[in-house]
């Protein structure tokens, strides 16, 4: 059962994103602010940083394909971007210390990149006509504030799940090598 914690958390976050998305847009002072939860990609980045980049890529491919099929009807966009961001996170932390603050900064920075790439893609194919300034002020900034709060609240839990799973996996590998000798 322990080996299914990471995919189960990913699945729960996949289903929670649209629920939190229903609170958007927020009306403040007559202006609409769009909050887009990106819980799953931030979780996958944490998997890539603290557990295993290859598994994070596989989970990213799976959940990206699900997201493409169920939410945007453009097959390949999320199923390419999710694994690409996992690889980027794994590459970034290769030579730096893996701690919660670094992981949070990387997750938020890659989420900004993700949002900006999505905006550029949708602007390129004509699905959005908002200006870059409107995008930055009305969508990206509120989304990043909400996603930052999410990571502040649950980032430590993500990290502890990944570290515990990696420790258990390494312990079982060591024990199996010991008994096979």
Long-range contacts (C-beta under 8 A, 24 or more apart in sequence): 2-165, 2-168, 3-165, 5-161, 5-165, 6-47, 6-51, 6-55, 6-59, 6-161, 6-162, 6-165, 7-59, 9-43, 9-158, 9-161, 10-40, 10-43, 10-44, 10-47, 10-59, 10-63, 13-39, 13-40, 13-43, 14-40, 14-63, 14-66, 14-67, 18-71, 20-146, 26-142, 31-138, 32-138, 33-138, 33-139, 33-142, 34-138, 34-139, 34-142, 34-143, 35-142, 35-143, 35-146, 36-115, 36-139, 36-143, 37-143, 37-146, 37-147, 37-150, 38-111, 38-114, 38-115, 38-143, 38-147, 39-147, 39-150, 40-67, 40-82, 41-82, 41-85, 41-110, 41-111, 41-114, 42-107, 42-108, 42-111, 42-147, 42-150, 42-151, 43-158, 44-82, 44-85, 44-86, 45-85, 45-86, 45-89, 45-103, 45-106, 45-107, 45-110, 45-111, 46-103, 46-107, 46-155, 46-158, 46-159, 46-162, 47-86, 47-162, 48-86, 48-87, 48-89, 48-90, 49-89, 49-90, 49-93, 49-98, 49-102, 49-103, 49-106, 49-107, 49-162, 50-98, 50-103, 50-158, 50-159, 50-162, 50-163, 50-166, 51-162, 51-165, 51-166, 52-166, 53-86, 53-87, 53-89, 53-90, 56-83, 56-86, 56-89, 56-90, 57-83, 57-86, 57-87, 58-83, 59-86, 60-85, 60-86, 77-118, 77-121, 81-114, 81-117, 81-118, 85-110, 85-113, 85-114, 88-113, 100-155, 100-156, 100-159, 103-155, 103-159, 104-151, 104-152, 104-155, 107-151, 107-155, 108-144, 108-147, 108-148, 108-151, 111-144, 111-147, 112-140, 112-144, 115-139, 115-140, 115-143, 115-144, 116-140
